[in-house]
Amino acid sequence: MRSKATQWLLSVWGLMDPLYYACSRLEYAGGKENGCRSIFRVRLLRYKGETIHLSDGTTIAANDWLLKIHLHNVRLLRELMQYRSDIQKGRYIFEQVKASLPYVAHYLYHHEQSASIKGIIGVTMLNKGCERLGFDVINIGNSFYRWFKMASHWPMMTVAQHRLMPLVRPPKYLVMSKGKLFSLYGCHLIH
């Protein structure tokens, strides 16, 4: 059951989310906000990190175009409140991400710059089991950026777990090449 503090925090976060959405250049990967079933919001970016060699042979280098995926955190947290155990929460997140990746594939396939985009990337502390979804899990080399992401993800993790969480699990990049994304989640796009 949700505490009053958690309910209040989610209400405030829910009020601020449209402003964040408007300022961040994010778009819904599953269409318009109303009725969207994807847990992801996305935006195009030029990669600025160290060169990454993915398991399928794709190389991501500085200034390559990627589609950055963002979990819709306030929506996810509201939905997670119905689960008590960490196992149930983890399973729910896994299933939501798996169900949403076809929307991301569709979005990327139909993007006007699709030919230039090399893959998708996200940053998360929720990286356990992501290889089963097709992601390569990559350490973040820049220590300042890693610390910044850890600090910015901490409030969400604390709300999701209903307790103060220690800052021990570092965030990581989740990366998947466009080819692998289409192969695993977009075969219906290529008919």
C-alpha positions, 0 to 999 in steps of 0.5 A: 500500500502506498504511503501518503508521502509516496502518493504526494511525491507521485502527484507532484512528479505527475504535475511536473512531468508535462513540463519536463516532456515539453522541455526535453524534446521527448516524443512518445515511441508509441504514438500520441500520449493518449492511448500510448501503450509504450513505456518509452519516450525517445529523442534523437541524439549524437553520441558523445561517449567512448567508442562502443563495440556491440556483440553483433559487430556494430561500432558506435563512435562519437557523433553517431546518431542514436535514438535515446530511450527514456522510461516514462518514470512517473507512469511506471512508478504508479503502475509498480505501486500494485506490486509488493515484492522486488521480483514482481516489480522486476518481472513487470518492468521486464515485460513492459520493456519487452512489450514496448520495444516493437513500438521503438522499432516502428518509430525508428524504422519510420523516422525521417533520419532512420538511415543515419541512426545506428541504434538505441541507447538508454541509461539505467540502474535497472540493468539486470537481465537486459541482455535477455532483451537483446541489449548490450550492457556497457559501463559508463566511462565518464565518472562524473556522468556516471555519478550524475546519473546515479544521483538523478536516478536515486529518487525514483529507485527510492520511491519504487522500493518504498525505502531509502536505497543505497547508491551502490548499483551504478547506472549503465548504458543499454545499447542495441544496434538498429539491425538487432532491434529490427531483427528482434522486434520489428520483423512486421515492419519489413513486409 
